[in-house]
Structure formats: structure tokens, C-alpha cells
Amino acid sequence: MALSRRTLLIAVPLLWLAALASAAGAIWAKHRSRELFIELERLNATRDNLEVEWGQLQLEQSAWSTHAFVENVARARLHMATPAPQDIEIVRP
């Protein structure tokens, strides 16, 4: 069964447009995937930087909460001192 000339005149341009649209869609999808990959890498780098900063803050917090550091701050900034044994009074109910 042969296709008529009129059918070919309609089908060929439609197939050409379909191929062109498919190629444009493939190019757009590739471009979008590259954009998303770049965004993902940027977010991963941000996450890594935040994890490093979090680790540094945890170290700083552990250093600030040591007994010796708290005692030094109490002495230097608040002018506190450990009372002498004779100055200590134990109060019981």
C-alpha cells in the first residue's frame, strides 16, 4: 500500500518537526541536568563548610566548659576566690 503524495507532503514536515522538537528537548534536558549538578555540588560544598564550622564550634564549646577555664574566668573577671576552710559553713535543715 503506497502512501499518497499528499500524505507524504504532510508526514515529512511533521516528522522533521518532531525530530527537531525531540532534539531541542534533549538539549534542554542536558542543560538543566548540568545546572542541577552544579547546584548540587555548590550545596555539597556549603554542607562540608558547615560541618567543619560545626566541629570547630563543638571543640570551642568543650574548651569553654572545662572546669579550669570556668575557674580562671571566675577569678579574673568576677574576682571570685575559693573560700578558706574556716570560712565554710555547712547548713543542714
URCOR-V984258 format. One record per pair of residues at least 4 apart in sequence whose C-alpha atoms are under 6 Angstrom apart, sorted by sequence separation. I is the first residue (numbers start at 1). J is the second residue. D is the distance in whole Angstrom. If there is no record, write none. Layout:
I & J & D
I & J & D
This chain:
7 & 11 & 6
8 & 12 & 6
11 & 15 & 6
17 & 21 & 6
50 & 54 & 6
57 & 61 & 6
73 & 77 & 6
74 & 78 & 5
75 & 79 & 5
75 & 80 & 5
74 & 80 & 5
